[in-house]
């Protein structure tokens, strides 16, 4: 298993729901973030950021 950087996930105009509360369970082997079983209530703009040693790696990843 590879070591993934710190992942921060934000959702604007809504709240994060329990499905994302344990984010490590949603990381793929390539450190991709997999969100499953979404509902209409999960709508919004998601912003994902990766950090290594306190430094952000790359640009924010956004998904609506």
ZIURJO-V65151 format. One record per pair of residues at least 12 apart in sequence whose ideal C-beta (glycine too) atoms are under 10 Angstrom apart, sorted by sequence separation. I is the first residue (numbers start at 0). J is the second residue. D is the distance in whole Angstrom. If there is no record, write none. Layout:
i = [I	I]
j = [J	J]
d = [D	D]
This chain:
i = [22	47	48	19	32	34	46	47	8	46	47	7	19	32	45	46	47	6	18	31	45	46	5	6	8	18	32	44	45	18	19	44	45	3	6	18	30	43	44	3	6	18	43	16	42	16	19	3	18	3	6	8	16	1	3	6	16	22	0	1	3	4	6	8	14	15	19	1	3	13	14	0	1	2	3	13	15	32	34	1	3	13	14	31	12	13	15	32	10	12	13	10	11	12	13	10	11	9	10	11	9	10	11	9	10	8	9	8	9	7	8	9	7	8	6	7	6	7	5	6	7	4	5	6	4	5	3	4	5	4	5	3	4	5	7	2	4	5	9	11	4	5	4	7	8	9	11	4	8]
j = [34	59	60	32	45	47	59	60	22	60	61	22	34	47	60	61	62	22	34	47	61	62	22	23	25	35	49	61	62	36	37	62	63	22	25	37	49	62	63	23	26	38	63	37	63	38	41	26	41	27	30	32	40	26	28	31	41	47	26	27	29	30	32	34	40	41	45	28	30	40	41	28	29	30	31	41	43	60	62	30	32	42	43	60	42	43	45	62	41	43	44	42	43	44	45	43	44	43	44	45	44	45	46	45	46	45	46	46	47	46	47	48	47	48	47	48	48	49	48	49	50	48	49	50	49	50	49	50	51	51	52	51	52	53	55	51	54	55	59	61	55	56	56	59	60	61	63	57	62]
d = [10	7	8	9	9	10	5	4	6	7	8	9	7	6	8	5	8	6	7	10	7	8	10	8	9	8	9	6	5	6	10	8	7	10	9	8	8	10	5	8	7	9	7	9	8	8	9	5	8	9	8	7	7	9	9	10	6	10	9	10	9	7	6	9	9	9	9	7	4	8	10	7	7	9	9	7	9	8	9	7	9	7	9	10	9	4	9	9	8	5	9	9	6	7	9	5	5	10	7	8	8	5	7	7	8	6	4	7	8	8	5	8	7	8	7	5	7	8	9	6	7	9	7	8	4	4	8	6	7	4	9	9	9	9	9	9	9	10	9	10	9	9	6	10	10	10	10	10	10]
